[in-house]
């Protein structure tokens, strides 16, 4: 595999984690109006994307390859949970 091919596979692997993390952090002020953000938008998206990437890596280890819908579902649940925790939404 060439270096370009390896880079292409790596970017395609991490793209869902980054996109979902960015979108959830961007939509949090709109959807979670009662909770005030305790971190900047960039920090929230980094936390969400990092949690998503860990879930994708775990799914790859468990299933043996990437792209399983169960992994993506776990990624969305983890991202929502990390946004809820970092936004301290349980305080009301």
HULIN-V564083 format. One record per pair of residues at least 24 apart in sequence whose C-alpha atoms are under 10 Angstrom apart, sorted by sequence separation. I is the first residue (numbers start at 1). J is the second residue. If there is no record, write none. Layout:
i=[I/I]
j=[J/J]
This chain:
i=[21/22/24/25/51/52/54/55/20/21/22/23/24/51/52/19/21/22/23/49/52/53/18/21/22/48/51/52/18/20/21/48/51/52/19/20/21/49/50/18/19/21/48/49/51/52/17/18/21/48/51/17/18/20/21/47/48/50/51/16/17/18/19/48/49/15/17/18/45/48/14/17/18/47/48/14/16/17/47/16/17/45/14/15/17/44/45/48/14/17/44/47/13/16/14/44/13/14/43/44/13/37/39/38/39/35/37/38/37/38/32/36/37/24/28/32/35/36/37/13/35/36/13/21/25/35/17/20/21/24/25/28/32/34/35/16/20/24/28/33/35/36/32/34/35/17/21/24/25/29/34/16/17/20/21/24/28/16/20/32/21/17/21/25]
j=[45/46/48/49/75/76/78/79/45/46/47/48/49/76/77/45/47/48/49/75/78/79/45/48/49/75/78/79/46/48/49/76/79/80/48/49/50/78/79/48/49/51/78/79/81/82/48/49/52/79/82/49/50/52/53/79/80/82/83/49/50/51/52/81/82/49/51/52/79/82/49/52/53/82/83/50/52/53/83/53/54/82/52/53/55/82/83/86/53/56/83/86/53/56/56/86/56/57/86/87/57/83/86/86/87/84/86/87/87/88/83/87/88/76/80/84/87/88/89/66/88/89/67/75/79/89/72/75/76/79/80/83/87/89/90/72/76/80/84/89/91/92/89/91/92/75/79/82/83/87/92/75/76/79/80/83/87/76/80/92/82/79/83/87]
